[in-house]
Amino acid sequence: MNVDQHLKVAQWHLEQARLHATKDAHSCGCPVNAHDQKAIDAVESGLIKEEVSCNL
């Protein structure tokens, strides 16, 4: 995947996360696969830091 493709996938996932957080019965139908689990594990282990505030 190139940069533009990664950004589009990330944008889609962010919108799905927003819908999960705001709609009680929202289901995107996305099962966690090995690729997704690797990303989840990286964030949870601190390898990739989630930004929760502006650093500017």
C-alpha positions in Angstrom: 0.0 0.0 0.0 1.1 3.5 -0.6 0.7 6.5 1.7 -2.6 7.6 0.2 -4.0 4.2 0.5 -2.9 3.9 4.2 -4.5 7.3 4.9 -7.8 6.2 3.4 -7.8 3.0 5.4 -7.0 4.9 8.6 -9.7 7.5 7.8 -12.2 4.7 7.4 -11.2 3.0 10.6 -11.4 6.3 12.5 -14.9 6.8 11.3 -15.9 3.3 12.3 -14.4 3.9 15.8 -16.4 7.2 16.0 -19.6 5.3 15.0 -18.9 2.6 17.6 -18.5 5.2 20.3 -21.7 7.1 19.4 -24.1 4.5 18.2 -25.3 1.8 20.5 -25.9 -0.9 17.9 -23.2 0.0 15.3 -21.4 -2.9 13.9 -18.9 -2.5 11.1 -18.6 -6.3 10.8 -14.8 -6.2 11.0 -13.3 -9.2 12.7 -9.9 -8.8 14.3 -7.4 -10.5 12.0 -3.7 -11.2 12.4 -2.7 -7.9 10.8 -5.1 -5.8 13.0 -4.0 -7.7 16.1 -0.4 -6.9 15.4 -1.3 -3.2 15.2 -3.3 -3.4 18.5 -0.5 -5.2 20.2 2.0 -2.5 19.0 -0.1 0.3 20.4 -0.9 -1.5 23.7 2.8 -2.4 24.3 3.8 1.3 23.9 5.7 0.7 20.7 3.3 3.2 19.0 2.1 6.0 21.3 -1.5 7.2 21.0 -1.6 10.9 21.2 -4.2 12.1 23.6 -3.2 15.8 23.6 -1.7 18.4 21.3 2.1 18.6 21.6 2.4 22.0 19.8 
